[in-house]
Amino acid sequence: MQGIALLFFLSAGLQYNDPDPLLWVLVYCSAGGAALVPSGSRWSRAALGFVGCGALVWALTLLPEARGIGLAQMTESMKAYDGRVEIAREAGGLLLVAAGMAVGLVGDFRARRNPG
């Protein structure tokens, strides 16, 4: 999970030009921190589950506003001419956080099932 944590911390560092950088730095640093909690430890499931569920719920609330925005529109230019493009990118980032936390939960489950 250290690799996933590094990716989330790098993502946090790339938020300097975002319209609301503090919020996204907190999201990505929370995901990075949760990914660093050792699998099988007392707090791993709570940390991964809390961050992952929060990100998933938030992404699901954003997705209706991003309807009709495809991957090509999200990646063709870093400038978002349509506010829905920015919302789609935010939802995508949150879904990546949720997926990363799900990977961590699977690893945690395996660590608890097969200790040693």
N, C-alpha and C positions, 0 to 999 in steps of 0.2 A: 504493500500500500504506500510505501515511501515514494514510488514513482508517481502515483496518482496525487499524492500530497504535493509533490514538487510542481506538477502541472497546475494545480489549483493556486499555489502561491505565485507562480508565474502569471497566471491569469489575473490575480489581484494586482500585480505590478503593472499590468497593461491597462489598467482602468484610469490612468491619469487624464485622458482626454474625454472621458465619458461625461455626459451632462450631470450625472449624480454619482461621482466616483466613490464617495465614502460608503454608500450603501453596498455597492458591488464589491469593494475591497473587503467589507465585512462578510459578505456572502461567501466569497472565494476563500478567505482566510479561515472562516468557520469550517468549510469543507476540507481545507488542507489540514486544519487541526484535528478534525474528527478522523481523518484518514491516518493520522499519526498515532492514534490511540491503539496500543497493541491488541491484536486479535486475541480473543479469549479472556481479555481482562474484564474487570468488574464494570467498567464504564463504556466499553466499546460499542455494544449494541445500542445503548442509550444515545451516545453521541452520534453514531452513524444514522440511527433511526430518526432522531430529532431533526438533524440537518437535512437528511434525505426527504422525509415527509414534508417538512416546511418548504423545501425547494419544489417538490412535486405539486403541492397544493397551490403555491404561488404561480407556477408555470401554467397550471390548468386554468387559473383565473385570467391569465393573459392571452391564452390561445384564441378565444373567440374574437378578440380585437385584432389578431394577426391573420385572420382568415383571408385566404387568397394570395398570401405572400409565399412565394416559392424559394427554394434554396438558391436559385440563380439570382433573384432579386436581393437576397440577404448577403450575397458574396460578391456581386459585380462591382461594387464601389463601397468604400468605407463611409462615404457621405450618405446619410439616409434622407432622401428627398421626401419620402412618405413616412409619416410618423409610425405607420404600421410596420415598416421595416425594422425600426428600432425596437418595437415591442416584440416582433418575431425573434430578433436576435437575443433579447433578454429572456424570452421563454426558452429558446434553445440553450442558452447558458444554464438556466435553471434545470432543464432536463438533463444536461450533462452532469450537473452536480448530483441530481437524484440518481442517475445511473452509476456514478462513481461510488456513492454511498451504498447502493444495492450490491455492487461488486464487493465492497467491504463487508457487508452483512453476510454474504455467502461465504467469504473467507472466515469470518468470525464463527459462523455456524460449523464450518469444517474443523476449525481449531478446537472448538468445544467438544465436538463429536469424537475427534481423534487426538486427544492431548498427547504431547510428547514429541 
